[in-house]
C-alpha cells in the first residue's frame, strides 16, 4: 500500500495520473467521482495506448478519450467497445485526507505493443515479434 495523494488533490469528476516507481511500471489513474467515491485503475486503455485519466467520468464509468471505450471503475469491466478486455482495478483506502492504493496482484491488461515500463521492442520480446 502506498500514499497516492490527498483527497483535495482531485476535484470531483476528475482524475490524477500516477507514474512513479510505486506503480511498478504501469501508470495508475485515481478517480474522484461526483458522488465522492475514489477508485484506482490502470491508466492505459486495453484497446489502444491512451490515458484514461484524460477521459470523461460519469457516475462510476470512465470513457477513453481515443475511441470512446467505457469501463466500470468499480470492476474494470468493459461497458462499451471497442475495448474487449477489462482494465485492472486497485484497492483504495481513505485515511483522513490521504488516498492510499494497494496494487492488484493480477497482471495488467495492456494494449498490444505496450509492456510495463513502456513500449515493447520488436526484438527479444514475444509481443513485438521474433527474437
Backbone as ProteinMPNN parsed JSONL, in Angstrom:
{"seq_chain_A": "XXXXXXXXXXXXXXXXXXXXXXXXXXXXXXXXXXXXXXXXXXXXXXXXXXXXXXXXXXXXXXXXXXXXXXXXXXXXXXXXXXXXXXXXXXXXXXXXXXXXXXXXXXXXXXXXXXXXXXXXXXXXXXXXXXX", "coords_chain_A": {"N_chain_A": [[0.864, -1.179, 0.0], [0.518, 2.23, -0.785], [0.843, 5.795, -0.296], [-1.082, 7.755, -2.317], [-2.12, 10.331, -2.946], [-3.499, 13.448, -1.71], [-6.924, 13.729, -0.728], [-8.029, 16.178, -1.462], [-6.554, 16.823, -3.69], [-7.715, 15.977, -5.992], [-10.366, 17.013, -7.808], [-13.951, 16.498, -7.614], [-15.242, 14.38, -10.145], [-12.955, 14.321, -11.605], [-9.57, 13.137, -12.452], [-6.385, 11.756, -11.475], [-3.211, 11.091, -12.712], [-0.811, 8.667, -11.973], [2.589, 7.843, -12.106], [4.911, 6.815, -10.945], [7.679, 5.097, -9.285], [6.322, 3.493, -7.467], [4.139, 2.478, -8.831], [4.975, 0.353, -10.253], [5.792, 0.302, -12.977], [3.465, 0.471, -14.459], [1.271, 2.887, -15.308], [-1.133, 4.485, -13.145], [-4.495, 5.522, -12.712], [-6.236, 7.651, -10.623], [-9.448, 8.164, -9.642], [-11.95, 10.523, -8.728], [-15.149, 10.473, -8.021], [-18.271, 12.209, -8.797], [-19.951, 11.578, -6.756], [-18.327, 11.429, -4.601], [-16.757, 9.196, -4.23], [-13.686, 7.265, -4.439], [-11.605, 5.761, -6.856], [-9.194, 3.468, -8.191], [-7.454, 2.584, -11.061], [-5.705, 0.817, -13.705], [-4.101, 3.081, -15.841], [-4.001, 2.94, -18.615], [-5.845, 2.423, -21.544], [-7.256, -0.677, -22.58], [-7.604, -1.205, -25.225], [-6.142, 0.518, -26.976], [-3.152, 2.538, -26.784], [-3.857, 4.87, -24.635], [-4.462, 7.435, -22.249], [-6.537, 6.929, -19.557], [-7.043, 8.717, -17.538], [-7.274, 11.075, -18.852], [-9.755, 10.893, -19.869], [-13.413, 10.93, -19.783], [-15.486, 11.158, -16.977], [-18.37, 9.682, -15.74], [-20.679, 9.111, -13.388], [-19.87, 5.986, -12.157], [-18.165, 5.342, -14.208], [-15.701, 5.452, -16.8], [-14.801, 7.05, -19.799], [-12.797, 6.351, -22.533], [-10.568, 8.667, -24.044], [-9.733, 8.291, -26.651], [-11.008, 6.284, -28.451], [-13.514, 6.026, -27.358], [-14.123, 3.803, -25.733], [-15.658, 2.365, -22.858], [-15.354, 1.946, -19.341], [-16.128, 0.285, -16.28], [-15.507, 1.726, -13.255], [-15.586, 0.476, -10.801], [-15.337, -2.298, -11.169], [-13.735, -2.691, -13.386], [-14.713, -3.739, -15.69], [-15.556, -3.877, -19.195], [-17.72, -1.54, -20.53], [-18.483, -0.465, -22.932], [-17.599, -0.966, -26.339], [-14.706, 0.014, -28.384], [-12.936, -1.586, -26.842], [-12.148, -4.811, -25.533], [-11.139, -6.201, -23.424], [-11.016, -6.106, -19.836], [-10.019, -3.375, -17.613], [-7.471, -3.31, -15.122], [-8.182, -3.169, -11.687], [-7.538, -1.448, -8.567], [-7.227, -1.6, -5.016], [-8.573, 0.931, -2.935], [-7.939, 2.923, -0.124], [-9.089, 5.163, 2.255], [-7.705, 7.353, 4.499], [-8.074, 9.703, 6.81], [-7.211, 12.64, 5.183], [-5.856, 11.418, 3.198], [-5.31, 9.439, 0.283], [-4.864, 6.121, -0.198], [-3.351, 3.474, -2.049], [-3.565, 0.069, -2.834], [-1.839, -2.076, -4.769], [-3.096, -4.245, -7.297], [-2.722, -7.807, -7.442], [-3.04, -9.075, -9.766], [-2.063, -9.565, -13.231], [-1.442, -6.795, -15.483], [-3.786, -5.661, -18.006], [-2.712, -4.733, -20.766], [-2.641, -2.736, -23.804], [-1.988, -3.985, -27.196], [1.49, -4.157, -27.961], [2.383, -2.688, -25.802], [4.159, -2.8, -22.796], [4.769, -3.327, -19.258], [6.348, -0.454, -18.074], [6.805, 0.703, -20.549], [7.015, 0.861, -24.199], [6.942, -2.128, -26.207], [9.762, -3.706, -27.628], [10.696, -4.657, -30.958], [12.567, -6.69, -31.208], [13.479, -9.519, -29.33], [11.234, -9.628, -27.721], [8.294, -11.287, -26.921], [5.841, -10.13, -27.528], [6.45, -8.314, -29.455], [7.413, -9.511, -31.736], [9.579, -11.868, -33.488], [12.481, -13.066, -31.741]], "CA_chain_A": [[0.0, 0.0, 0.0], [1.285, 3.473, -0.803], [0.066, 7.032, -0.3], [-1.174, 8.229, -3.696], [-2.342, 11.773, -2.989], [-4.51, 13.943, -0.78], [-8.275, 13.782, -1.312], [-8.235, 17.511, -2.038], [-5.764, 16.981, -4.923], [-8.534, 15.582, -7.145], [-11.729, 17.548, -7.751], [-14.971, 15.539, -8.031], [-15.383, 14.255, -11.598], [-11.628, 14.412, -12.225], [-8.646, 12.032, -12.195], [-4.966, 12.054, -11.332], [-2.373, 10.014, -13.25], [0.394, 8.377, -11.199], [3.517, 7.068, -12.924], [6.168, 6.746, -10.213], [8.167, 3.739, -9.041], [5.348, 2.716, -6.69], [3.146, 1.865, -9.73], [5.628, -0.828, -10.827], [5.887, 0.357, -14.433], [2.148, 0.595, -15.097], [0.605, 4.083, -14.777], [-2.419, 4.295, -12.466], [-5.369, 6.69, -12.651], [-7.08, 7.719, -9.425], [-10.647, 8.931, -9.981], [-12.808, 11.024, -7.653], [-16.447, 10.625, -8.677], [-19.133, 13.285, -8.306], [-20.573, 11.079, -5.525], [-17.344, 11.459, -3.536], [-16.002, 7.944, -4.143], [-12.384, 7.226, -5.089], [-11.285, 4.492, -7.499], [-7.887, 3.42, -8.837], [-7.384, 1.6, -12.145], [-4.596, 1.04, -14.621], [-4.431, 4.277, -16.611], [-3.947, 2.723, -20.053], [-6.967, 1.707, -22.154], [-6.837, -2.0, -23.052], [-7.769, -1.255, -26.677], [-5.015, 1.208, -27.587], [-2.399, 3.308, -25.797], [-4.465, 6.161, -24.314], [-4.594, 7.647, -20.816], [-7.919, 7.034, -19.091], [-7.144, 9.915, -16.704], [-7.664, 12.153, -19.764], [-11.102, 10.598, -20.352], [-14.57, 11.571, -19.171], [-16.078, 10.367, -15.902], [-19.799, 9.868, -15.491], [-21.02, 8.095, -12.39], [-18.73, 5.101, -11.88], [-17.706, 4.898, -15.523], [-14.784, 6.35, -17.494], [-14.776, 6.891, -21.255], [-11.475, 6.585, -23.1], [-10.608, 9.814, -24.944], [-9.289, 7.963, -28.001], [-12.038, 5.629, -29.263], [-14.768, 6.007, -26.599], [-14.391, 2.617, -24.913], [-16.069, 2.733, -21.5], [-15.017, 0.963, -18.322], [-16.7, 0.446, -14.951], [-14.418, 1.996, -12.314], [-15.701, -0.424, -9.645], [-14.955, -3.677, -11.511], [-12.832, -2.713, -14.529], [-15.39, -4.349, -16.838], [-15.821, -3.063, -20.379], [-19.132, -1.194, -20.673], [-18.724, -0.109, -24.336], [-16.441, -1.235, -27.179], [-14.086, -1.162, -28.999], [-12.159, -2.433, -25.932], [-12.748, -6.111, -25.251], [-10.589, -6.707, -22.162], [-11.206, -5.163, -18.72], [-8.857, -2.745, -17.002], [-7.179, -3.821, -13.784], [-8.556, -2.25, -10.614], [-6.696, -1.497, -7.372], [-7.953, -1.238, -3.798], [-8.361, 2.282, -2.424], [-8.24, 3.12, 1.293], [-9.049, 6.568, 2.653], [-7.368, 7.569, 5.911], [-8.007, 11.158, 6.939], [-7.269, 13.295, 3.875], [-4.927, 10.732, 2.298], [-5.785, 8.333, -0.543], [-3.866, 5.058, -0.296], [-3.644, 2.463, -3.067], [-2.934, -1.243, -2.766], [-1.808, -2.596, -6.137], [-3.641, -5.568, -7.569], [-1.741, -8.851, -7.719], [-3.32, -9.562, -11.122], [-1.252, -8.903, -14.266], [-2.194, -5.745, -16.182], [-4.3, -5.895, -19.364], [-2.225, -3.61, -21.559], [-2.934, -2.881, -25.232], [-0.905, -4.578, -27.987], [2.704, -3.374, -28.118], [2.734, -1.984, -24.562], [4.567, -3.665, -21.686], [5.057, -2.486, -18.094], [7.538, 0.364, -18.224], [6.896, 1.377, -21.85], [6.687, 0.157, -25.434], [7.673, -3.359, -26.484], [10.663, -3.62, -28.783], [10.445, -5.73, -31.928], [13.498, -7.793, -30.997], [13.606, -10.072, -27.994], [10.003, -9.516, -26.952], [7.27, -12.115, -27.535], [4.743, -9.324, -28.051], [6.93, -7.467, -30.531], [7.872, -10.263, -32.893], [10.596, -12.88, -33.202], [13.723, -12.608, -31.087]], "C_chain_A": [[0.905, 1.234, 0.0], [0.342, 4.676, -0.809], [0.097, 7.607, -1.71], [-1.263, 9.747, -3.778], [-3.262, 12.165, -1.841], [-5.857, 13.935, -1.482], [-8.497, 15.093, -2.058], [-7.463, 17.742, -3.332], [-6.567, 16.658, -6.173], [-9.948, 16.112, -6.947], [-12.733, 16.453, -8.131], [-15.15, 15.573, -9.555], [-14.062, 14.284, -12.345], [-10.776, 13.2, -11.848], [-7.225, 12.552, -12.085], [-4.187, 10.849, -11.836], [-1.11, 9.896, -12.403], [1.305, 7.486, -12.04], [4.889, 7.009, -12.258], [6.586, 5.304, -9.984], [7.172, 2.868, -8.268], [4.289, 2.045, -7.568], [3.712, 0.671, -10.489], [5.578, -0.859, -12.352], [4.58, 0.472, -15.174], [1.458, 1.82, -14.508], [-0.774, 3.762, -14.199], [-3.19, 5.604, -12.512], [-6.219, 6.574, -11.393], [-8.229, 8.657, -9.764], [-11.409, 9.317, -8.721], [-14.156, 11.297, -8.314], [-17.232, 11.796, -8.085], [-19.845, 12.888, -7.009], [-19.591, 11.018, -4.358], [-16.539, 10.182, -3.363], [-14.668, 8.074, -4.87], [-12.155, 5.822, -5.639], [-9.906, 4.599, -8.117], [-7.887, 2.277, -9.848], [-6.095, 1.821, -12.927], [-5.01, 2.155, -15.573], [-4.514, 4.043, -18.117], [-5.142, 1.906, -20.532], [-6.458, 0.374, -22.704], [-6.963, -2.143, -24.564], [-6.569, -0.668, -27.401], [-4.393, 2.124, -26.546], [-2.986, 4.71, -25.619], [-4.65, 6.246, -22.81], [-6.058, 7.811, -20.426], [-8.114, 8.237, -18.175], [-7.53, 11.132, -17.544], [-9.082, 11.974, -20.296], [-12.169, 11.343, -19.571], [-15.187, 10.63, -18.159], [-17.546, 10.727, -15.776], [-20.242, 8.747, -14.567], [-19.776, 7.302, -12.038], [-18.16, 4.533, -13.166], [-16.758, 5.931, -16.113], [-14.814, 6.002, -18.982], [-13.393, 7.258, -21.767], [-11.545, 7.744, -24.096], [-10.253, 9.483, -26.393], [-10.394, 7.381, -28.878], [-13.337, 5.385, -28.51], [-15.109, 4.677, -25.937], [-14.776, 3.111, -23.52], [-15.784, 1.582, -20.556], [-15.694, 1.31, -17.008], [-15.542, 0.616, -13.965], [-14.434, 1.05, -11.115], [-15.111, -1.798, -9.935], [-13.901, -3.76, -12.603], [-13.477, -3.258, -15.792], [-15.584, -3.352, -17.976], [-17.322, -2.821, -20.461], [-19.494, -0.811, -22.103], [-17.449, -0.37, -25.132], [-15.871, 0.062, -27.762], [-13.229, -2.011, -28.07], [-12.908, -3.724, -25.668], [-12.288, -6.673, -23.913], [-10.755, -5.67, -21.068], [-9.897, -4.489, -18.328], [-8.688, -3.322, -15.604], [-7.548, -2.75, -12.762], [-7.647, -2.475, -9.406], [-7.53, -1.054, -6.175], [-7.558, 0.165, -3.345], [-8.781, 2.317, -0.96], [-8.103, 4.607, 1.585], [-8.774, 6.644, 4.146], [-7.144, 9.056, 6.097], [-8.155, 11.785, 5.565], [-6.392, 12.588, 2.842], [-5.605, 9.561, 1.591], [-4.636, 7.337, -0.666], [-4.312, 4.039, -1.344], [-2.872, 1.197, -2.742], [-3.006, -1.829, -4.161], [-2.396, -3.996, -6.212], [-2.503, -6.556, -7.795], [-1.95, -9.46, -9.105], [-2.391, -8.891, -12.124], [-2.089, -7.84, -14.978], [-2.677, -6.216, -17.553], [-3.909, -4.699, -20.213], [-2.539, -3.832, -23.03], [-1.76, -3.503, -25.976], [0.278, -3.617, -28.123], [3.144, -2.617, -26.888], [3.056, -3.016, -23.491], [4.795, -2.77, -20.468], [6.378, -1.747, -18.276], [7.681, 1.026, -19.578], [6.485, 0.515, -23.015], [7.511, -1.111, -25.561], [8.593, -3.128, -27.672], [10.388, -4.799, -29.691], [11.35, -6.921, -31.685], [13.487, -8.222, -29.54], [12.36, -9.976, -27.14], [8.929, -10.345, -27.631], [6.09, -11.312, -28.064], [5.156, -8.531, -29.278], [7.443, -8.21, -31.738], [8.973, -11.223, -32.5], [11.847, -12.279, -32.582], [14.922, -12.861, -31.976]], "O_chain_A": [[1.922, 1.275, 0.693], [-0.798, 4.588, -1.263], [1.166, 7.911, -2.24], [-0.569, 10.376, -4.577], [-3.74, 11.311, -1.095], [-5.926, 14.114, -2.698], [-9.079, 15.114, -3.143], [-7.685, 18.746, -4.009], [-6.167, 17.011, -7.282], [-10.644, 15.701, -6.019], [-12.388, 15.56, -8.905], [-15.202, 16.64, -10.168], [-14.041, 14.273, -13.576], [-11.181, 12.357, -11.049], [-6.909, 13.65, -12.545], [-4.464, 9.717, -11.44], [-0.425, 10.887, -12.146], [0.855, 6.497, -12.618], [5.913, 7.139, -12.929], [5.911, 4.383, -10.445], [7.181, 1.645, -8.403], [3.605, 1.132, -7.106], [3.006, 0.047, -11.28], [5.35, -1.91, -12.951], [4.576, 0.561, -16.402], [1.091, 1.81, -13.333], [-1.484, 2.888, -14.695], [-2.605, 6.678, -12.369], [-6.837, 5.542, -11.133], [-8.008, 9.811, -10.13], [-11.501, 8.539, -7.771], [-14.289, 12.25, -9.082], [-16.9, 12.305, -7.015], [-20.29, 13.751, -6.253], [-19.958, 10.609, -3.256], [-15.722, 10.089, -2.448], [-14.525, 8.878, -5.791], [-12.464, 4.826, -4.985], [-9.484, 5.682, -8.522], [-8.27, 1.151, -9.532], [-5.469, 2.876, -12.825], [-6.141, 2.172, -16.057], [-5.056, 4.888, -18.83], [-5.422, 0.832, -19.999], [-5.35, 0.306, -23.235], [-6.468, -3.12, -25.127], [-6.037, -1.278, -28.329], [-5.026, 2.452, -25.543], [-2.65, 5.628, -26.367], [-4.959, 5.246, -22.162], [-6.737, 8.72, -20.903], [-9.233, 8.732, -18.044], [-8.054, 12.111, -17.013], [-9.563, 12.795, -21.077], [-11.877, 12.259, -18.803], [-15.389, 9.448, -18.438], [-17.921, 11.899, -15.715], [-20.184, 7.571, -14.929], [-18.75, 7.871, -11.664], [-17.724, 3.382, -13.209], [-16.965, 7.135, -15.956], [-14.848, 4.834, -19.369], [-12.878, 8.337, -21.476], [-12.471, 7.807, -24.905], [-10.452, 10.316, -27.277], [-10.688, 7.929, -29.94], [-14.18, 4.615, -28.972], [-16.272, 4.441, -25.608], [-14.286, 4.142, -23.059], [-15.943, 0.412, -20.904], [-15.824, 2.483, -16.659], [-14.689, -0.264, -13.858], [-13.4, 0.845, -10.48], [-14.467, -2.399, -9.075], [-13.237, -4.787, -12.739], [-12.859, -3.245, -16.857], [-15.752, -2.153, -17.755], [-18.11, -3.768, -20.461], [-20.67, -0.825, -22.466], [-16.352, -0.047, -24.679], [-16.503, 1.111, -27.641], [-12.815, -3.095, -28.481], [-14.136, -3.742, -25.587], [-12.962, -7.521, -23.329], [-10.648, -4.473, -21.334], [-8.811, -4.965, -18.662], [-9.654, -3.768, -14.984], [-7.259, -1.569, -12.955], [-7.064, -3.546, -9.241], [-8.432, -0.227, -6.311], [-6.385, 0.539, -3.364], [-9.842, 1.809, -0.597], [-7.114, 5.233, 1.204], [-9.507, 6.076, 4.956], [-6.159, 9.612, 5.612], [-9.118, 11.498, 4.853], [-6.203, 13.096, 1.736], [-6.361, 8.798, 2.193], [-3.567, 7.67, -1.177], [-5.505, 3.779, -1.502], [-1.685, 1.241, -2.419], [-4.095, -2.06, -4.687], [-2.217, -4.816, -5.312], [-1.439, -6.179, -8.285], [-1.138, -10.263, -9.564], [-1.966, -7.758, -11.899], [-3.31, -7.969, -15.068], [-2.049, -7.069, -18.18], [-4.688, -3.757, -20.362], [-2.688, -4.973, -23.469], [-0.649, -3.546, -25.447], [0.099, -2.423, -28.365], [4.185, -1.96, -26.916], [2.319, -3.984, -23.302], [4.997, -1.566, -20.629], [7.4, -2.353, -18.596], [8.587, 1.839, -19.762], [5.715, -0.434, -22.866], [8.644, -1.172, -25.083], [8.23, -2.426, -28.616], [9.896, -5.833, -29.238], [10.945, -8.058, -31.929], [13.487, -7.39, -28.633], [12.426, -10.223, -25.935], [8.666, -10.137, -28.815], [5.399, -11.775, -28.972], [4.303, -8.117, -30.062], [7.878, -7.574, -32.698], [9.272, -11.381, -31.317], [12.217, -11.138, -32.861], [16.05, -12.544, -31.597]]}, "name": "protein", "num_of_chains": 1, "seq": "XXXXXXXXXXXXXXXXXXXXXXXXXXXXXXXXXXXXXXXXXXXXXXXXXXXXXXXXXXXXXXXXXXXXXXXXXXXXXXXXXXXXXXXXXXXXXXXXXXXXXXXXXXXXXXXXXXXXXXXXXXXXXXXXXXX"}
